[in-house]
Amino acid sequence: MNAVRTVCLVVLADLLLILSGPLLPVIMPLHAAVLGVLLIRLCSEVAQALRDPVTGISVRRVAERHLDRARGEVTVALIDGDDLHGVNRRFGHAGGDALLAALAVRLQQAAERGDVVARLGGDEFVLISRRPVDTVRRQLTAVLATPVVLSGHPVPVRFSAGICRVPGGDHRRALTHADRLMYAAKHQGGGIVTDRCPDNTDHHQY
């Protein structure tokens, strides 16, 4: 909504310039200055709209756009926290947000140049990478193995994850499979990273 308002202000500034007539030499410098400020503001608002306010990482539509534009095969990992409600009960919603932010930092540590990490909503995240499934799984397990400290208390990062890479570069299909695998892992009690995709048969509990 803020971005829309800024665009309207830009249009209004242009209209004032058009209608200025004899005052054009006076209005022109002012118009340029105002337009510059508004465009900077617009760019900032657009950038903020693509960032999750709690974790600071990309939002869902950034990940979806990356999948739609990616060429070749990619590995898609969906990660979901297993006990965010328990953390909220124990540490309050501020503690839950702190856990989400810490989880986002860990996932960024598991990413490499060119990878995309995004929050899809709630405590669900996605990591998109060109690396093999085994490599992504090992990285995720490693970075999430260390507890997060909340209010001086170590809290284990318990999560479920589904990882998939579909031959032929069908990225949306990979996302769908990863989502199903993740929820299957949660229904089995959580704490599971599974990549039983069409061409994989692995199933790992950490």
Number of C-alpha atoms within 10 A of each C-alpha: 8 12 18 12 11 18 16 13 16 19 13 12 17 15 11 14 17 12 10 14 10 8 10 15 10 10 15 15 11 14 17 14 10 14 17 13 12 19 16 11 16 19 13 12 16 13 11 15 15 16 17 17 12 12 19 15 21 23 22 19 13 18 21 17 10 15 21 12 10 14 13 11 19 25 24 32 30 28 26 27 21 20 15 21 14 11 19 15 11 11 17 13 14 12 18 21 19 20 26 22 18 19 23 23 18 19 22 18 15 21 19 13 7 9 17 21 27 27 27 20 11 11 20 19 25 27 22 27 22 19 17 14 21 13 12 21 20 12 16 22 18 14 17 20 13 13 15 18 14 16 10 7 10 11 14 14 20 17 24 26 32 30 31 29 30 20 13 10 16 17 26 14 14 24 25 15 23 27 23 17 26 26 17 17 23 20 11 10 10 21 19 24 27 24 26 18 19 12 11 14 9 13 13 14 11 12
